[in-house]
Amino acid sequence: MKEVNILDSPEAQQLLFHPRTTKESPAPEHGQNLTVEVEKDIHIGCRLFTADKSAPTILFFHGNGEIVEDYDEIAPMYLQQNINFLIADFRGYGWSNGKPSFSSLLSDSLVLYTQLKKYLADNQYSPALFIMGRSLGSASAIEIVSTYNDDITGLIIESGFAETLPLAQTLGIDLSAMHISEEQTFNNGQKIKKVTKPTFLLHGQLDELIPLWQSEKLHAECGARSKELQVVPGADHNSLIAIGGMYYFQAINQFIVKASGADDWRKRRRKFKTKTKKASL
């Protein structure tokens, strides 16, 4: 019989997850909806925003209480940086069905990665693929990259956590009193040791939900030679974009350019456009 993790108990799930549901809506300009079946009768809603199929793509996992549609106004900022933006929900969030759980969050992320990567390849998108996770989504992102390290281009973490036990304590769950060790949780701090691809971490200086030390520990434990932690002064858990503004997206773009060689692609693209323009004169 399969062992059930205590974090999959109804009591823990009620405290860990705050799903919002919605009916599937038409994607905005430059976007398209994708639905991925992660197991029989369980599907996850995703939305892909395309700047250019030759551009790098971010596969993004959002934070708790958020859904795909929350990023409809943010996605164009990535497109302005010539980055494709593919965002995935969790079970029970948005128009996805099923109920969220600790175990399914991790297993679903691996299925989503393999299915969405295949979709991108089948539709002739660039193989440059970055995995990004914000807050709770950092567990999905680190799970993917620690498992498929050699296949991805880089890892981006916003407001991520290394240790689950203190985060659970903040949320009102005393896991240590249940005799749960860190190794039985998301265990991001240990998993990120397996990551050797370029890694970029962003964190708000005044984050009280997931304090800055959590990202500092992720940065220290990360196995990548090329790794950077960018602290946003004055920002808390939910205000990195509001305070960072366009710098937030430019910083991510600079990391992607360096990690993927996208600058060479953009130079070729500008050169091609210049030639095309001259030819039409």
HELIX and SHEET records of a PDB file:
HELIX    1   1 ILE A    6  ASP A    8  5                                   3    
HELIX    2   2 PRO A   10  LEU A   16  1                                   7    
HELIX    3   3 VAL A   68  TYR A   71  5                                   4    
HELIX    4   4 ALA A   75  GLN A   80  1                                   6    
HELIX    5   5 PHE A  102  ASP A  122  1                                  21    
HELIX    6   6 GLY A  137  THR A  147  1                                  11    
HELIX    7   7 ASN A  149  ASP A  151  5                                   3    
HELIX    8   8 THR A  164  THR A  170  1                                   7    
HELIX    9   9 SER A  176  MET A  178  5                                   3    
HELIX   10  10 GLU A  182  GLN A  184  5                                   3    
HELIX   11  11 ASN A  188  LYS A  191  1                                   4    
HELIX   12  12 ILE A  192  LYS A  194  5                                   3    
HELIX   13  13 LEU A  212  GLU A  221  1                                  10    
HELIX   14  14 LEU A  240  GLY A  244  1                                   5    
HELIX   15  15 MET A  246  SER A  260  1                                  15    
HELIX   16  16 ALA A  262  SER A  280  1                                  19    
SHEET    1   A 8 GLY A  31  GLU A  39  0                                        
SHEET    2   A 8 ILE A  42  PHE A  49 -1                                        
SHEET    3   A 8 ASN A  84  ALA A  88 -1                                        
SHEET    4   A 8 THR A  57  PHE A  61  1                                        
SHEET    5   A 8 LEU A 129  ARG A 134  1                                        
SHEET    6   A 8 GLY A 154  GLU A 158  1                                        
SHEET    7   A 8 THR A 199  GLY A 204  1                                        
SHEET    8   A 8 LYS A 227  VAL A 232  1                                        
END                                                                             
